[in-house]
Every structure is written in structure tokens, then in C-alpha cells.
């Protein structure tokens, strides 16, 4: 999440766009991964996140995983 999508996880920076980018990476039916991993930190979300589906097969079987707090 931090490396690939640019999330900061410091509790102050707005991580909304980075988290949405991560969710979008999981969307394609043939995505190579289906888990969005959050390293320890506090992620600030300031607007609604969306998990979109244009086709039935998209965004299925995804998961979010968090590692304990800092």
C-alpha cells in the first residue's frame, strides 16, 4: 500500500487517493492479487472509497489486511 500506491499512514496526510488506487488495482477479474495490505500506521480517509464493478466478475474475492498499530 505505501510503496506501490503512495499512502503515508501517519494519521495526518490524506491517504484517500492512495487507498482508492489500491482498491482499483484489485478490480480486474484477472488481477494478480486480491488482497490490499496496510502496514502498521494510521490511514486518514476524507471521502468515500468505492469498490466498482462494471462486469459481474470484477472486484470479487478481494480482501483488506491490516498489520497492528505502530
N, C-alpha and C positions, 0 to 999 in steps of 0.2 A: 504494500500500500504506500509506504513512504517513498521507497526508491522508485518504483515504476509510475506511480500516479501523482507524486508530489505532495502528499499530505505531510503536515508538520507534527501534529499530535501534541502540541504544547499547551492546549487549553485556551490560547489567545488567538492564534491565527485561524482564519475561517477555512476549514477543511472541506466544505460542502462540495466544491467543484472537483476536488481530488477524489472524494468518495464516489461521486456520481460517475467519474471517469472509470473507476474500478468496477462499479456495477455494470457499466456499458461494456466492459471487456468480457464480462461473463454472459452477456446476452446471446451471441450467436449459438445456434444449435450445435455447431461443431467446434465450439470454444475448447481450447486445450486444457483449460482449468475451470472449475466451477466453485471454488472457494475463495472468498475475499478475506485475506488475513490482516488483522490490525495488530501491529506490535504494541507493546505497552505504551500508554500515553492517554491523553485526554483530547478527544477529537471534537472540535466545535462545528456544529451544523446549524446554519442560519436560515435554511429554507427546505422545502420538501424534496426528498430524494425519490426517484422513480425507477421502478424496475419494469421496463417496457417489453411488450410482446407484439410484434407485427404479424407473426405466424405462431401457430399453436406450439411448435417445438422450441421456440425461443424462451430463454430465461427459465428453463426447467432444471430442477436438481441443483440449484445454487445454494450456497451456504455462506454465512459470515462467521469468522472465528476471531476471538479476541485473546490476547495474551494478558495476564494480570497487570494491574496498575503499576506505574512507576513507583 
